[in-house]
Amino acid sequence: MSYQVVLYPENISFTVEKGQTVLDAALNSDIYFPNRCQVGACAMCMCKKLEGQVSYHLEPMLTEKEQEQGWIFACQAFAESNLVLTFAD
């Protein structure tokens, strides 16, 4: 199973496969996605989820407020539906 991810406002889209993180899917599609550590410690890949659902194997180091606002760590997030993401807050 795979899902579509759209990055706003650029309208760049890519596919993420089941078991693949959002960041890995973007990088494998040659899409620029800020990142450094790829383990959720540096917050470089933090982006806001406007639509869709993600899951994590380990709980991300995000505050409850950040999670309520839709922020995710793309390096740790697995798509559970089609997603719309943005780097703007």
ZADO-1210 file (C-alpha; in nm, 4 decimals, padded with zeros to 6 digits):
<atoms>
<atom x="00.0000" y="00.0000" z="00.0000" code="MET" pos="1"/>
<atom x="00.1197" y="00.3508" z="-00.0756" code="SER" pos="2"/>
<atom x="-00.0024" y="00.7036" z="-00.0087" code="TYR" pos="3"/>
<atom x="00.0420" y="01.0386" z="-00.1806" code="GLN" pos="4"/>
<atom x="00.2085" y="01.3252" z="00.0034" code="VAL" pos="5"/>
<atom x="00.1724" y="01.6853" z="-00.1151" code="VAL" pos="6"/>
<atom x="00.4025" y="01.9616" z="00.0090" code="LEU" pos="7"/>
<atom x="00.2337" y="02.3027" z="00.0214" code="TYR" pos="8"/>
<atom x="00.2566" y="02.5715" z="-00.0982" code="PRO" pos="9"/>
<atom x="00.4806" y="02.4319" z="-00.3742" code="GLU" pos="10"/>
<atom x="00.2332" y="02.1526" z="-00.4656" code="ASN" pos="11"/>
<atom x="00.5186" y="01.9011" z="-00.4868" code="ILE" pos="12"/>
<atom x="00.3942" y="01.5457" z="-00.4527" code="SER" pos="13"/>
<atom x="00.5573" y="01.2104" z="-00.3902" code="PHE" pos="14"/>
<atom x="00.4589" y="00.8594" z="-00.2908" code="THR" pos="15"/>
<atom x="00.5331" y="00.6993" z="00.0445" code="VAL" pos="16"/>
<atom x="00.5198" y="00.3203" z="00.0727" code="GLU" pos="17"/>
<atom x="00.3937" y="00.1262" z="00.3736" code="LYS" pos="18"/>
<atom x="00.6784" y="00.0943" z="00.6267" code="GLY" pos="19"/>
<atom x="00.8706" y="00.3919" z="00.4840" code="GLN" pos="20"/>
<atom x="00.9069" y="00.7220" z="00.6684" code="THR" pos="21"/>
<atom x="00.7835" y="01.0394" z="00.5042" code="VAL" pos="22"/>
<atom x="01.1406" y="01.1742" z="00.4982" code="LEU" pos="23"/>
<atom x="01.2835" y="00.8607" z="00.3345" code="ASP" pos="24"/>
<atom x="01.0108" y="00.8701" z="00.0698" code="ALA" pos="25"/>
<atom x="01.0844" y="01.2350" z="-00.0113" code="ALA" pos="26"/>
<atom x="01.4599" y="01.1808" z="-00.0319" code="LEU" pos="27"/>
<atom x="01.4141" y="00.8665" z="-00.2453" code="ASN" pos="28"/>
<atom x="01.2039" y="01.0787" z="-00.4832" code="SER" pos="29"/>
<atom x="01.4832" y="01.3411" z="-00.5053" code="ASP" pos="30"/>
<atom x="01.2686" y="01.5986" z="-00.3283" code="ILE" pos="31"/>
<atom x="01.4423" y="01.8536" z="-00.1097" code="TYR" pos="32"/>
<atom x="01.3350" y="01.8009" z="00.2501" code="PHE" pos="33"/>
<atom x="01.5320" y="01.9630" z="00.5338" code="PRO" pos="34"/>
<atom x="01.6994" y="01.7031" z="00.7528" code="ASN" pos="35"/>
<atom x="02.0154" y="01.6336" z="00.9472" code="ARG" pos="36"/>
<atom x="02.0049" y="01.3558" z="01.2043" code="CYS" pos="37"/>
<atom x="01.7145" y="01.1439" z="01.0685" code="GLN" pos="38"/>
<atom x="01.6321" y="01.0192" z="01.4213" code="VAL" pos="39"/>
<atom x="01.4046" y="01.2992" z="01.5484" code="GLY" pos="40"/>
<atom x="01.6598" y="01.4821" z="01.7613" code="ALA" pos="41"/>
<atom x="01.7496" y="01.7868" z="01.5507" code="CYS" pos="42"/>
<atom x="01.3941" y="01.8960" z="01.4461" code="ALA" pos="43"/>
<atom x="01.5163" y="01.9935" z="01.0977" code="MET" pos="44"/>
<atom x="01.2474" y="01.7799" z="00.9289" code="CYS" pos="45"/>
<atom x="00.9646" y="01.9098" z="01.1465" code="MET" pos="46"/>
<atom x="00.6676" y="02.0049" z="00.9327" code="CYS" pos="47"/>
<atom x="00.2982" y="02.0696" z="00.9817" code="LYS" pos="48"/>
<atom x="00.0375" y="01.8144" z="00.8799" code="LYS" pos="49"/>
<atom x="-00.2583" y="01.9933" z="00.7225" code="LEU" pos="50"/>
<atom x="-00.4426" y="01.6755" z="00.6231" code="GLU" pos="51"/>
<atom x="-00.4066" y="01.3049" z="00.6878" code="GLY" pos="52"/>
<atom x="-00.2857" y="01.0674" z="00.9550" code="GLN" pos="53"/>
<atom x="00.0601" y="00.9485" z="01.0588" code="VAL" pos="54"/>
<atom x="00.1858" y="00.6949" z="01.3086" code="SER" pos="55"/>
<atom x="00.5174" y="00.6428" z="01.4865" code="TYR" pos="56"/>
<atom x="00.7050" y="00.3381" z="01.6100" code="HIS" pos="57"/>
<atom x="00.8353" y="00.5532" z="01.8972" code="LEU" pos="58"/>
<atom x="00.6583" y="00.8603" z="02.0291" code="GLU" pos="59"/>
<atom x="00.8162" y="01.1747" z="01.8793" code="PRO" pos="60"/>
<atom x="00.9799" y="01.4355" z="02.0978" code="MET" pos="61"/>
<atom x="00.7024" y="01.6855" z="02.0377" code="LEU" pos="62"/>
<atom x="00.5033" y="01.8667" z="02.3026" code="THR" pos="63"/>
<atom x="00.1309" y="01.7954" z="02.3305" code="GLU" pos="64"/>
<atom x="00.0638" y="02.1453" z="02.1982" code="LYS" pos="65"/>
<atom x="00.2866" y="02.0873" z="01.8919" code="GLU" pos="66"/>
<atom x="00.1092" y="01.7583" z="01.8221" code="GLN" pos="67"/>
<atom x="-00.2326" y="01.9233" z="01.8593" code="GLU" pos="68"/>
<atom x="-00.1213" y="02.1910" z="01.6110" code="GLN" pos="69"/>
<atom x="-00.0319" y="01.9185" z="01.3592" code="GLY" pos="70"/>
<atom x="00.3486" y="01.9252" z="01.3777" code="TRP" pos="71"/>
<atom x="00.5271" y="01.6010" z="01.2880" code="ILE" pos="72"/>
<atom x="00.8824" y="01.4751" z="01.2536" code="PHE" pos="73"/>
<atom x="00.8966" y="01.3453" z="00.8963" code="ALA" pos="74"/>
<atom x="01.1983" y="01.1263" z="00.9780" code="CYS" pos="75"/>
<atom x="00.9900" y="00.9273" z="01.2258" code="GLN" pos="76"/>
<atom x="00.6420" y="00.9545" z="01.0722" code="ALA" pos="77"/>
<atom x="00.4745" y="00.6745" z="00.8765" code="PHE" pos="78"/>
<atom x="00.1812" y="00.7727" z="00.6540" code="ALA" pos="79"/>
<atom x="-00.1498" y="00.6104" z="00.7415" code="GLU" pos="80"/>
<atom x="-00.3381" y="00.8039" z="00.4713" code="SER" pos="81"/>
<atom x="-00.2701" y="01.0587" z="00.1993" code="ASN" pos="82"/>
<atom x="-00.0992" y="01.3627" z="00.3514" code="LEU" pos="83"/>
<atom x="-00.0790" y="01.7351" z="00.2937" code="VAL" pos="84"/>
<atom x="00.2251" y="01.8912" z="00.4650" code="LEU" pos="85"/>
<atom x="00.3775" y="02.2376" z="00.4899" code="THR" pos="86"/>
<atom x="00.6917" y="02.3851" z="00.6417" code="PHE" pos="87"/>
<atom x="00.5158" y="02.7166" z="00.7098" code="ALA" pos="88"/>
<atom x="00.3459" y="02.7662" z="01.0411" code="ASP" pos="89"/>
</atoms>
